[in-house]
Amino acid sequence: MAQSRLTKTERKALLDILGCQHLSLLYKASLHTYNVNAFHNKCDSQGPTVVVGYNASGYIFGGFTEQSYASAGKYLFDNNAFMFRLKGKGQEPSILKFPVKNAVEAVLDNSAYGPTFGANTLVFLSESKNSVTTDANTNSYTLSAEDLHGNDQVLLECEVYRVEGLSSILEKPWREMTWTAEKREALMKEIRTYKPCLSAVPQCRVLLVGPVGAGKSSFFNSVNSTFRGYVSSQAAAGSDSTSLTKQYRTYHLKSGSGRTPLPIIFCDTMGLEVQPNAGLDIEDVRSILEGHIPDRYSFNPSCVMSPNMPNYIKSPSPKDRIHCVAFIIDGSKVEILPEKLEEKLKDIRRKANSFGVPQLVILTKVDQICPIVEEDISYVYKSMAVQKQMRLMEAKLGIPLSHIVPVKNYSSELELRNDVDILILMAVRQMLRLAEDYFDDFDDEPSVTRSTKDCYAEP
């Protein structure tokens, strides 16, 4: 059985850096040879790993990734990857940590390379030899080769360990959240009393777009349920291989038994699909954003809406336009989002940007990302798994993390839940706040009058 070169003190220091409970030695170059094939044979499909290099100058250094090697021939997204120096020239651990700067290219997973961090920032087993190569001028990590390994790139040993018992819950939430009934009521009041700061726009229009099965209609139903006071299903929702929504629908929400109208309208569309001539056509999105498409228009993927069609709204007013776009994304499937769907989402984002329409991401099904969150939704901002999915979504679409909010839609529940409601209400409040950014662009339009009332005035 291979023996670790780490001393007891060094091992403890490495465990502390990683925040894990145990290390299992998978690969030892002096035993298994300095060869990239040997490395992949021993280390692929092993989950999170840490590579540790030793040189004659006394430095112990390396890199960690949460992602599993698979010889996939691509970069692995890992917001938690980092490189480190465990020991310098001295006898005691001298720890430096170099966090990833560009998580999209945190690690290169290629069968022709050994452990490779960043865009060749640090490459172990370079050319299948007992050496490393370092390029500190990349944008992947910020580091100094002198600090990392003293510019001694010849390896006395290289070891790779499987990292076990990583903590999945942060000690403190990375977003502060209050989960009380009072907070829920305060959010509901804030939304109920909101008034757009344009007198010509009585209600904000929010366009819901996303892949089939992501939960667009379920999100509307969940918001509707929260304000009605019981679980309801006004919009068709469920599981199918194609979109259940066939029409363009504008849903006016109402609150409580008095059915008081809310200052927000949800505009639902067909789901996005991978196949050509299926699902929502990107060209129809332009007409929706401009306010040309009427309620209950039946989508035809093979024929987009045009000005010569019946019911085409030729001169939409500001209240007919879309004021915010909400991308509804299944949080449990962010990594496997098909490239063609990702491109469609980016196309919609570009169109929205061209009209100055702000966007946010509603990350649904967060309870399916992490078993701890499934048991208690209030752990959503302590879950490293949920945070990782949100950051991955940020990297994929280029939408700021502050515009990405997690939710759990009502699905199997028969009664409302305070924690579920709070996440839903936070998402709706963020939509209204982003819509205000859109209304600010109307300042220069003489035909549009800005209201002098407070946007959150009492009714």
Stockholm file with secondary structure:
# STOCKHOLM 1.0

chainA/1-459         MAQSRLTKTERKALLDILGCQHLSLLYKASLHTYNVNAFHNKCDSQGPTVVVGYNASGYIFGGFTEQSYASAGKYLFDNNAFMFRLKGKGQEPSILKFPVKNAVEAVLDNSAYGPTFGANTLVFLSESKNSVTTDANTNSYTLSAEDLHGNDQVLLECEVYRVEGLSSILEKPWREMTWTAEKREALMKEIRTYKPCLSAVPQCRVLLVGPVGAGKSSFFNSVNSTFRGYVSSQAAAGSDSTSLTKQYRTYHLKSGSGRTPLPIIFCDTMGLEVQPNAGLDIEDVRSILEGHIPDRYSFNPSCVMSPNMPNYIKSPSPKDRIHCVAFIIDGSKVEILPEKLEEKLKDIRRKANSFGVPQLVILTKVDQICPIVEEDISYVYKSMAVQKQMRLMEAKLGIPLSHIVPVKNYSSELELRNDVDILILMAVRQMLRLAEDYFDDFDDEPSVTRSTKDCYAEP
#=GR chainA/1-459 SS CCCCCCCHHHHHHHHHHHTCSEEEEEEEHHHHCSCHHHHHHHHTTCCSEEEEEEETTSCEEEEEESSCCCCCSEEECCTTCEEEEEECSSSSCCCEEEEBSCGGGSEEECTTSSSEETTTTEEESGGGSSBEEECTTSSSBCCCHHHHHTTCCBEEEEEEEEEESCCCBCSSCSSCCCCSHHHHHHHHHHHHTCCCSBTTCSSEEEEEECBTTSCHHHHHHHHHHHHHTSCCCCSCCCCCSSCSCCEEEEEEEEETTTTEEEEEEEEECCCBCSSTTCBSCHHHHHHHHHTCSCTTEECCTTSCCCTTSTTCCSSCCGGGSCCEEEEEEEGGGSTTCCHHHHHHHHHHHHHHHHTTCCEEEEEECGGGTCHHHHHCGGGTTTBHHHHHHHHHHHHHHCCCGGGEEECCCCSSCSSCCHHHHHHHHHHHHHHHHHHHHHHHGGGGCTTCCBCCSCTTCCC
#=GC SS_cons         CCCCCCCHHHHHHHHHHHTCSEEEEEEEHHHHCSCHHHHHHHHTTCCSEEEEEEETTSCEEEEEESSCCCCCSEEECCTTCEEEEEECSSSSCCCEEEEBSCGGGSEEECTTSSSEETTTTEEESGGGSSBEEECTTSSSBCCCHHHHHTTCCBEEEEEEEEEESCCCBCSSCSSCCCCSHHHHHHHHHHHHTCCCSBTTCSSEEEEEECBTTSCHHHHHHHHHHHHHTSCCCCSCCCCCSSCSCCEEEEEEEEETTTTEEEEEEEEECCCBCSSTTCBSCHHHHHHHHHTCSCTTEECCTTSCCCTTSTTCCSSCCGGGSCCEEEEEEEGGGSTTCCHHHHHHHHHHHHHHHHTTCCEEEEEECGGGTCHHHHHCGGGTTTBHHHHHHHHHHHHHHCCCGGGEEECCCCSSCSSCCHHHHHHHHHHHHHHHHHHHHHHHGGGGCTTCCBCCSCTTCCC
//
